[in-house]
């Protein structure tokens, strides 16, 4: 494995937690293995591994971008990650308010609904 992959796997585990990464690794197949390597190197080993901004800021940006682009299926995973990134509920609200103004209220509204459900689940666990 490449240095980017190894770095990406460390960052991925730090941000998403071992349980999440272990489940994803166990579910990996020949079909999606190359894709998993790509996101581990690119997203986690390059973007998330950068020290240019904090994990908290990167978390807020990621959530805002996911919401703005309508990639709602990724939002619960990244809400759960806020427990490790340091992004607070207030930070998430601020990010989604930006989405409402700059990308549309319906997208921000859906993102907030998912955030509320995920936070509720986190509190129950």
N, C-alpha and C positions, 0 to 999 in steps of 0.2 A: 504494500500500500504506500501511497505517496505521503510526504510530510503534510500536505494540505488535508488529506483524508484523515490522518491521525490527529492533527490539530482540530479539524472539524468534528471528529467524534468526541474529543474531550469537551469542546465547547457545547456541542449538542447535548451531551449528558449533563453538563453543568446547568444549562438553561432549561431543558425539558425534563430532566431527571432520568435516572437509570431505568426505572420501570417502563416509562414510555419508550425509550430507545430500545430496550430489550424486546418489547412487544413488536416494535417496527422491524427489528432485525430478525426476529423469529418468523415474521410474516413475509420476509423478503423472498422473492422467487427469481428464477432465471429471467423472467420477463422484466421485472422492475429493478433488478440488481444494479444495472448500469445507471438508471435514473437515481437510485438511492445514493450511489457513489457521487454522481454529479451534484446533488444538493448538499451532500455532506462536505464535499470540497468547496463548492461555490458559495452556498449560503452560510454554512457553519464554519468552514475552514478559511474563508476569505472575508466575507462581510461581517459576520458575527464575531470573528476572531480579531478584527481590527480594534485598536485602542483609540481610534479617532473620536469616538463618542462612548458614553457609558452604556451599560446594558439597559439601564432604565430608559434612557433616551431612545435606544434602538428598539426596545419593546414598544414604546409609544408610537414610533414611526411605523413599525411593522403593523401594529393594529390599525392605525389610521389608513395605511395603504391597502390592507386587506379589505377594510370596510369600503373605502372609496372605489375600489375596483370590483366590489361585489363578490369577493372570495370568502364568503361567510363560513364555509366548512372548516377553514383554518383558524377562525377566531377563538373557539373554545380552547384549543391547544395553547394558543398564545396568551389567553387570559390565565390559564393555569400556570403558565411560565412566569407570570408577574410575581408569583410567590418567591421566585428565585432572582428576578431581574431588579426588584425594588420599585417597580412601577406600581403606584397606589391606585385605588379605585378612583380617586380624584384625577390622577394623571390620565387614566383611561377615559374618564368623562371628558376631560379637556381635549383629548385627541379626537374623540368622536364628535365633539362640538365643532371642531375644525372641519371634520368630514361633512357635517350638516351644511355648513356655510359654503364650502368650496367644492363639494362633490354631490351634495343632495341629502335632504332630510330623510327620504325613505331608506337610503343605505345606512345612515347613522342610526336611525330608529331600529332597523333590523340588527345592527351590530350591538346596540345597547341591550336589546332583548336577549341576545345570545350571551352577552357579558353577565347580565343579571342571573340568568339560568345557571351559568357556569359558576359564578361566585356562590350561589345558593348550594350547588352540589359540593363545592369545595368546603363550605362551612359544615355540611352534613357529614363529610368524610373524616 
